[in-house]
Amino acid sequence: MECRINAEDPFRGFLPSTGRLVKFQPPKETTDANGTTRVDTGVTMAAKFRCSTIL
């Protein structure tokens, strides 16, 4: 299973949204009888996001 969290604005047709990430606490990577939970991230707490237009 794969889950993704995206900063998209549903009121603007799901366009990317800008702002500051004020709280970020990803789950811990674990291994149990069901396998391994892997966490990949490219952000940190207090990260700022800007949108750029690509034509």
SULBELSUL-V139368 format. One record per residue. N is the residue number from 0. RES is the residue in three letters. D_CENTER is the distance of its C-alpha to the mean C-alpha in Angstrom with 1 decimal. Layout:
BEGIN
{{N/RES/D_CENTER} {N/RES/D_CENTER}}
END
This chain:
BEGIN
{{0/MET/15.9} {1/GLU/12.4} {2/CYS/9.4} {3/ARG/6.3} {4/ILE/4.1} {5/ASN/5.1} {6/ALA/7.0} {7/GLU/10.2} {8/ASP/13.6} {9/PRO/15.7} {10/PHE/18.8} {11/ARG/18.6} {12/GLY/18.4} {13/PHE/14.6} {14/LEU/14.7} {15/PRO/11.8} {16/SER/11.9} {17/THR/12.6} {18/GLY/12.8} {19/ARG/12.2} {20/LEU/9.6} {21/VAL/12.4} {22/LYS/11.4} {23/PHE/9.0} {24/GLN/10.6} {25/PRO/9.3} {26/PRO/12.2} {27/LYS/15.0} {28/GLU/16.0} {29/THR/19.1} {30/THR/22.0} {31/ASP/24.3} {32/ALA/26.8} {33/ASN/24.1} {34/GLY/22.5} {35/THR/19.7} {36/THR/16.1} {37/ARG/14.1} {38/VAL/10.8} {39/ASP/9.4} {40/THR/7.0} {41/GLY/7.8} {42/VAL/7.3} {43/THR/9.9} {44/MET/11.2} {45/ALA/12.9} {46/ALA/11.2} {47/LYS/12.4} {48/PHE/11.3} {49/ARG/14.1} {50/CYS/14.8} {51/SER/17.6} {52/THR/19.8} {53/ILE/20.7} {54/LEU/24.1}}
END
